[in-house]
Amino acid sequence: MVEEWVVLGPHEYLLEKTDLEELERKVYEMLKSEKRVSTSKIWRSIPCHLWELDVVLKRLKDKGLVTEE
């Protein structure tokens, strides 16, 4: 027997989006104060979607403001 799931819509938290400019500022401030921070620590500290954090880190990297190891 095959089970079927009924999708009712996205989770409510997926509907919320973070302002990327504000998120970029928060991430940059965190990196300035702590120097080295893992992506997972940033993600746990700042409420946002992982894809939003990825976009912001790429933007900061493209601006030459962060580096990766």
C-alpha positions as CSV (number, residue, x, y, z in Angstrom):
1,M,0.0,0.0,0.0
2,V,1.3,3.4,-1.0
3,E,0.8,6.3,1.5
4,E,0.0,9.7,0.1
5,W,0.6,13.0,1.8
6,V,-1.5,16.0,1.4
7,V,0.4,19.3,1.3
8,L,-1.6,22.1,2.8
9,G,1.0,24.9,2.2
10,P,4.4,26.0,3.5
11,H,5.1,26.2,7.2
12,E,4.3,29.7,8.4
13,Y,7.9,30.5,9.2
14,L,8.8,29.9,5.5
15,L,6.5,32.8,4.6
16,E,8.6,35.2,6.6
17,K,11.6,36.8,4.8
18,T,14.4,38.8,6.3
19,D,15.4,42.1,4.8
20,L,18.7,41.2,3.2
21,E,20.3,44.7,3.8
22,E,19.5,44.4,7.5
23,L,20.7,40.8,7.6
24,E,23.9,41.8,5.8
25,R,24.5,44.5,8.5
26,K,23.9,42.0,11.3
27,V,26.2,39.4,9.8
28,Y,29.0,41.9,9.2
29,E,28.7,43.3,12.7
30,M,28.9,39.8,14.1
31,L,32.0,39.0,12.0
32,K,33.7,42.3,13.0
33,S,33.3,41.5,16.7
34,E,34.1,37.8,16.7
35,K,36.5,37.7,13.7
36,R,36.0,34.0,13.0
37,V,32.5,32.5,13.0
38,S,31.1,29.3,11.5
39,T,28.1,29.6,9.2
40,S,26.1,27.4,11.6
41,K,26.8,29.7,14.5
42,I,25.7,32.7,12.5
43,W,22.5,30.9,11.4
44,R,21.7,29.9,15.0
45,S,22.3,33.4,16.2
46,I,20.4,35.4,13.6
47,P,16.8,34.4,12.7
48,C,16.8,33.8,8.9
49,H,16.5,31.1,6.3
50,L,19.7,29.4,5.4
51,W,19.4,30.5,1.8
52,E,19.2,34.1,3.0
53,L,22.4,33.7,4.9
54,D,24.0,32.2,1.9
55,V,23.0,35.1,-0.3
56,V,24.3,37.6,2.3
57,L,27.6,35.9,2.8
58,K,28.1,35.8,-1.0
59,R,27.3,39.5,-1.2
60,L,29.8,40.3,1.6
61,K,32.4,38.1,-0.1
62,D,31.8,39.8,-3.5
63,K,32.4,43.2,-1.8
64,G,35.7,41.9,-0.4
65,L,34.4,42.2,3.2
66,V,34.7,38.6,4.2
67,T,36.9,35.6,3.4
68,E,36.4,31.9,3.8
69,E,38.6,29.1,5.1
